[in-house]
């Protein structure tokens, strides 16, 4: 399977070359993210694509992860701070329209969403939204590997700095995780030639049939 071979090829790149990823490949990764699974299909996060060295330098100023500033493109996954009633209403209306359904067909589903989110607090909503962003991160990593684009998922960043530079708070968002994309610098990356280490599959996986 090419998929498995490409996943064996990928690793979290530690050093990037100055070669830019084509917009065509970036757009394919972004489309994969947009097609990613999310709870109730609500897509409770947004993705910011940064490919400006000066802005990348600002985003990584407080981080030990040099990939933030050296990569070709940086994806910032920003989760919703809240799940508002108006967002749910708009999402349901969009779903009905795209599926050719009469308005109100999904009212039962909509009411269930309103009921669930009104019963949990702000912290729980933010945590729930962040988990959806991580699902999308996984999709992005697989898509990048399929395209032979190197990627580094990063949690070691100053969220306050990224939120401020990108104006996320004003948009009702908070930075959750980021993904550096580019091409490995094999000469500078001490992990480039390292063997991929994983548990034996039968130790990781338990089949219950």
N, C-alpha and C positions, 0 to 999 in steps of 0.2 A: 504493500500500500504506500503510495507516494505521501499520503498524510502522515503516516507513522515515521517514514524516513525524514520528512521535513521537521517533525517534532523532535526527532533525535538530533537533527542538525542545529536547532535553535538553542540558545542559552542567553542569559542576561549579560549582554555586552557591557564590558567595563570601559572600553575606549572606542571612540568613533573616528572614522576618517572624515575628510572634508567633502566626500562625494554626496551629492544631494539625491534623495529619493524622488522619482518622477511624480508629478501630480496625479498621473493616471493610477499609479500604485497606491498613493495616499488615498485617493478617492475610493478605490476598491476596499481598502481597510475601513474607511469611514462608512461605506455602505454596509459592510459586514456588521459593524457596530450597530447601525440603525436597524438591522435585521435580527439583532441579538434578542434572546429571550429576556423578558422582564415580568415581574409579578403583575398579573391582571393586564399585561400589555401596556402599562401606564408610562413606561420610559421616564422614570422619575429622576432624570439627570440630563445634563447637557455636556457636550464635548467641545472644548476650545482647542483649535489647532494653531500652534505658534511656530513660525519659521522665520523669526527675526532675531538675529544674534544679540542685538541690544536688549530686547525684551527678555530673551532667554537668560541673559546674564543677570537681569534684575530678578527673575523668577528663582534663579539658583543661588542668589547672593548669600543666603543663610544655610546652604546645604553643602554637605561633603560629597554629594554626587555630581561629579563634573559632567556627567552625561547630559544634564539639563541644559547646559550652555553649549556643549559640543555636538549634540545630535543634529540631524537634518531637520526633523520635525518633532515637536513636543506636543503630545495630547494631554490635556488636562480634563479629567473626568470630574465634573462638579455636580454634586447631588442636590436635590431640592432641600431646602430648609423646612418647608411645609408642603403638605398636600392639600390644596385649597378646594373648596366646593366648586368654585368656578372652573378650575382646571379639570376636575372630574366631569363636569357638565360639558365642557368643550370637547373633551376626549370622547365621550359617549356620542355626542353629535357628529364628530368626525368619523367615528366607527360606523354609525348608521349610514352616513352619506357614502362612504367608500364601499360599503357592502350592499348598497342599493336597498336599504331597509327604510320603512316608513318611520318618521320621527316618533319617538316614544316606544318603539319596539323593544329597546333594551332598558326600559325604565326600571325593571326589577333588578337588573345588574347594577344600574346606576345607584339605586337606593341602597343596595347592599354595600357598595363602596362608601357612600356617605355615612352609613351606619358604622362601618368598621373604623374609618379614619376619625370620626368624631369621638370614638371611644378610647383612643390612645393619645398620649401626650406628645408634646413637641419633640422631645428627645427620641421617643420611639419612632416617630415619623422620619426624623433625620437619619436614624440608624437604618431603618427599613430602606430608605432611598439610597443610602450609601451601599447597601448590599446589592442593589440592582446594578449600580455602577461597576461593582467588581465582577458581576456576570459578564458585562460588556467588555471589561478588561480582558477576561479570558478569551472571548470571541476575537478581540483585536490581536491577541498574541498568536492565536492559531492562524488567523488571516495573514498576518505578517510572515509567519513561517512558510505558509503556502506560496507566498510571493518572493521568498528568499530575501526578506527585509529583516535586518536585525532589530531587536527590541529589548528594552529594559524597563520592567515595571518598577516604579519607585514610590516608596512611602516616606523616605527620609527627606522631607522638605518642610519649610516653614509655611504652614497653611495660611497664617495671617498675611504673610508677604504675598503669596500667590493671589489670595482673595482681594487684597488691596490693589495690586498691579492690574488685575483683570476686571476689577469692579464687580466681583461676584456677589457681595452682600446686597448691593443695590438691585441685583437681579433675582434675589431670593435663593441664592445658591451658595454652596461651600465646597471648596476643593477637597476631594476624597482620596484620589490616587492619580498618579501621572504616568505616562508611558513615553519613553524616548524611542524614536525610530531613526534608522540610518543604516550605515554599513560599517561593520567592525574594522578596526585598525589592528590587523593581526600582529604587527610588530610591537605595538604598544600595549596590547591587551594580554595580560598574563594568563587569562582564562581561555583564550581563543583556541589553543591546541589541547586543552585539558580534556580528559575523558569524562563523558557525562556519567554521573553517578546517581543511580536510582535503586530503590529497594527491589528485590525479586518480586515479580508480579504476583506470585501466590502469597507473599507476605503482605502486600498492599491490599489485595482484593480478596474478598470473601464472597463466594457465590452461594446464595440461598435459594435452592430450587424446590 
